[in-house]
Amino acid sequence: MTYRHLFSPLRVGPLTLANRVVFSAHLTNFAQDGLPSERHAAYYAARAAGGSGLVITEEHSTHVTDWPYEKLIHGFRPAVVPGYRRITEAVHAHGVPVLAQLNHNGGQASGMYSRRPVWAPSPVPDPLFREVPKAVDLAEIAEITDGYATVAGHTVQGGFDGVELQCSHSSVVRGFLSPATNLRTDAYGGPLANRARLLLEIVDAVRETIGPDRALGVRLCGDELIDGGTTIEEAVEVARMVEATGKVDYINTSIGVATSTLYMIEASMAVRPGYALFVSNAIRRAVRLPVIGVGRIKDPVQAERALAEGHCDLVGVVRGQIADPDFLAKARAGQTADIRTCLSCNQECVGRMGLNHRLGCIENPGAGHEAVVLPVPRTDTRRVLVVGGGPGGLQSAATAARLGHRVTLYERAGATGGQVASAAVVPGRAEFLDLTRNLLTECRRRGVEIRTGVAATEELLRAERPDAVVLATGARPQPPHWAAGLARVVDVRDVLEDRAAPFGDVLVVDELGFHQATSVAELLADRGCRVRICTPGMVVGQDLGITLDMETFCARADAKGIEFATDRVILSAAAEDDGDGDGDGDGVSVEVLTHTTGQMSRVRADWVVCAVHQTPEDDLWKALRDAPFEVHRVGDCLAPRRADAAVVEGHRVAAAL
């Protein structure tokens, strides 16, 4: 398709954008000692090279009281200017404008790093940081405004084309705008006009600093999704106030509060694409300024539709361009099928941020490593055999083929996908299959020979006489020690791969703390089972919090009647006859320890489904140790982990061949 709206230019204040896609601001954790790094420059430049119409960098802190996470850019320090220049020069080299987002996180922060009290309009503690902030006085409000102006001046020196004021999901300005966090009774509290006063003063100060030749944008939250918080009606009124200043060139949008309803800001695949476009739609109907719409827009077709239907003038695509920096270039070239579409799995982007690591991407092992150049394609082409069509094997094959090797991939099943294909059959997880589907597309485009339904035996591999073999043979279920060989104690994969069909009362044992247990629990509940999840952890599916899946899962589990039992350890299991004498209705009785109290109990179930650790499928590795060619292992056959590890290892091993 031609994407008539997507590739039409648009005037935004003093800037003319070549298309309607914005690489919006998001955290990266690339800063070093509070300063921009070379990693920043290469990262943003890659998205500019891929065709993004506008790049907006992550937030730049405007005051010493604002240090909510370790690797924040301290924009108030003059030392940032050289790093700013590296970023702007790198992006401008591709003819794309770049803006800097300015922010003070206010009460949504911590004094852990700054060793100072956090500032906010009122002493309302944030539910995540749980730290009572200092209510700022009038002199400190003026200091906040001056801080924005100071950083705006640094961005001018650094060559930025303008700035965006983050007033949306984590900001002192949001704190003033929201009736939930602004309890003041002075000129900055009460009616909306008073609560918006700080924002308008910052607009005045920043515009005076950057002058008329640079763009100024404001990002607003349309609905905080909290009791007593900002609603779409108030957001529209604030947008009108912003436009009335005559000093703002566009309005960006958001939804949710970064610490209370973060799961709706960076929504997982459990939330439908385009879910937040109602915010930009409402604001666009109220103002004449260009409006940016957001909300898990993962491919050019969805972006084009959002524009064509009038929801917005520009589309913010972040995770889609993290997954594939050439998102726009491929769409323009008519190669939409080649785009590595974002999974919204949140494992390597949002998840790594939450663990204080640099940003990554399960789809794109090069994300965050743009400054590291892959080796040039080899002149001495090698014959490479890859065994296993899961994410590790497919990534190995794709990278090896990209570097000029002749690659053949063997998959013993009838189709590629591996455990990803199994994981994608459960409710709300179908998009996870895009991981291997996208890799398979890349393999085919690069000429990898794919042989499905073929078991790569030791004899076959030796007979092929390759230069190198990459084993990505995965892992197999490992029954827990207490399973006692019982037929009705099965693995999650047995259910997902149709080797077992539990019914009645089902106990799901969660020892992994991720989607395995929670997904199969939902699947069985949908099939009519009465499901209880038990875990030795304090929370069922505890790592779902990192990927922002916890809230939506808990809501669905409650609706489906799934029960939770935490701090429980299974010690033993035994068959339990139901007494009808037919021999086919035996259940399972498990001995359970509540490890916080030492209490012992017995629980009966018709079936027990285990989400437990697997064991490597490494028989081929052992058989090929003396082979006359290189042999490498990646992914679960090396050590059973998650898909992101398999992708990273597949890429790393292939790049070193």
HELIX and SHEET records of a PDB file:
HELIX    1   1 GLU A   38  ALA A   49  1                                  12    
HELIX    2   2 PRO A   78  VAL A   80  5                                   3    
HELIX    3   3 VAL A   81  HIS A   92  1                                  12    
HELIX    4   4 LEU A  138  GLN A  157  1                                  20    
HELIX    5   5 VAL A  172  LEU A  177  1                                   6    
HELIX    6   6 LEU A  192  ARG A  195  1                                   4    
HELIX    7   7 ARG A  197  ILE A  210  1                                  14    
HELIX    8   8 ILE A  232  ALA A  244  1                                  13    
HELIX    9   9 LEU A  262  MET A  264  5                                   3    
HELIX   10  10 LEU A  277  ARG A  284  1                                   8    
HELIX   11  11 PRO A  300  ALA A  308  1                                   9    
HELIX   12  12 ARG A  319  ALA A  323  1                                   5    
HELIX   13  13 PHE A  327  ARG A  332  1                                   6    
HELIX   14  14 THR A  336  ASP A  338  5                                   3    
HELIX   15  15 VAL A  350  GLY A  354  1                                   5    
HELIX   16  16 PRO A  391  ARG A  402  1                                  12    
HELIX   17  17 GLN A  419  ALA A  423  1                                   5    
HELIX   18  18 ALA A  430  LEU A  433  5                                   4    
HELIX   19  19 ASP A  434  ARG A  445  1                                  12    
HELIX   20  20 GLU A  458  GLU A  464  1                                   7    
HELIX   21  21 HIS A  481  ALA A  483  5                                   3    
HELIX   22  22 VAL A  492  LEU A  496  1                                   5    
HELIX   23  23 HIS A  515  ASP A  526  1                                  12    
HELIX   24  24 GLN A  542  GLY A  545  5                                   4    
HELIX   25  25 MET A  550  ALA A  559  1                                  10    
HELIX   26  26 ASP A  619  ALA A  623  1                                   5    
HELIX   27  27 GLY A  635  CYS A  637  5                                   3    
HELIX   28  28 ALA A  643  ALA A  655  1                                  13    
SHEET    1   A 2 LEU A  10  VAL A  12  0                                        
SHEET    2   A 2 LEU A  15  LEU A  17 -1                                        
SHEET    1   B 9 VAL A  21  PHE A  23  0                                        
SHEET    2   B 9 LEU A  54  SER A  61  1                                        
SHEET    3   B 9 VAL A  98  ASN A 103  1                                        
SHEET    4   B 9 GLY A 162  CYS A 167  1                                        
SHEET    5   B 9 ALA A 215  CYS A 221  1                                        
SHEET    6   B 9 TYR A 250  SER A 254  1                                        
SHEET    7   B 9 VAL A 291  GLY A 293  1                                        
SHEET    8   B 9 LEU A 314  GLY A 316  1                                        
SHEET    9   B 9 VAL A  21  PHE A  23  1                                        
SHEET    1   C 2 TRP A 119  ALA A 120  0                                        
SHEET    2   C 2 LYS A 134  ALA A 135  1                                        
SHEET    1   D 5 GLU A 449  THR A 452  0                                        
SHEET    2   D 5 ARG A 406  GLU A 411  1                                        
SHEET    3   D 5 ARG A 383  VAL A 387  1                                        
SHEET    4   D 5 ALA A 468  LEU A 471  1                                        
SHEET    5   D 5 GLU A 630  ARG A 633  1                                        
SHEET    1   E 2 ALA A 475  ARG A 476  0                                        
SHEET    2   E 2 THR A 615  PRO A 616 -1                                        
SHEET    1   F 5 VAL A 489  ASP A 491  0                                        
SHEET    2   F 5 TRP A 607  ALA A 611  1                                        
SHEET    3   F 5 ASP A 505  ASP A 510  1                                        
SHEET    4   F 5 ARG A 530  CYS A 534  1                                        
SHEET    5   F 5 GLU A 563  ALA A 565  1                                        
SHEET    1   G 3 ARG A 568  GLU A 576  0                                        
SHEET    2   G 3 GLY A 587  THR A 594 -1                                        
SHEET    3   G 3 GLN A 599  ALA A 605 -1                                        
END                                                                             
